[in-house]
Amino acid sequence: MDNKEQGDLLKREGEFDIVISNVCWEEMPEKNGDNLRMALVARCHTEENEAHPKGEYVDYYLYFTGQIITSGKNKGKPLYEISMKQCLDLGMSAPFDVKKVNELVGQPAILVMENETYEGKTRPRPKYLNARRYEVLSLDHAANIWDKLTGGKAPIVAAPATTGLGANIDPKDDLPF
């Protein structure tokens, strides 16, 4: 995947709601005697909006190698095990299978961009790709919860303004705008 059309929105630090729009496998070169290395490249695409009519994207690399993690909660585990779990968390059906990565296309996620300094230059880079921790409710399901929450009572209607800009306007008046 090329980055010719990458925009400016994802060129800053922050967390971004994205959709995985494409995935592919890329073989990685040998490093420190490890020649069984590959990366899952996930194109992370922001929503299209008025300011960014084509949306913006950046590629996130999820590495699959035999490298053993030496610190933190995953200490002692090979990197490929952690990456497999991340794919399942992002929406791939279990059990993990390298041939099922296309199941990630269309999955929503949160992309974390953090500054990284390399060869004296600081720039934001994709740091984490996390599954969204919430589900979008259907309108029917939200209405069902609302009815249970309120006991089916009528919705509250806002009272007319008594102070401020609209306080002294009679709704029957012909307004000049």
Secondary structure, 3 states (H helix, E strand, C coil): CCCCCCCCCCCCCEEEEEEEEEEEEEECCCECCECCCEEEEEEEECCCCCCCCCCCEEEEEEEECCCECCCCCCCCCEHHHHHHHHHHHCCCCCCCCHHHHHHHCCCEEEEEEEEEEECCEEEEEEEEEEECCCCCCCHHHHHHHHHHHHCCCCCCCCCCCCCCCCCCCCCCCCCCC
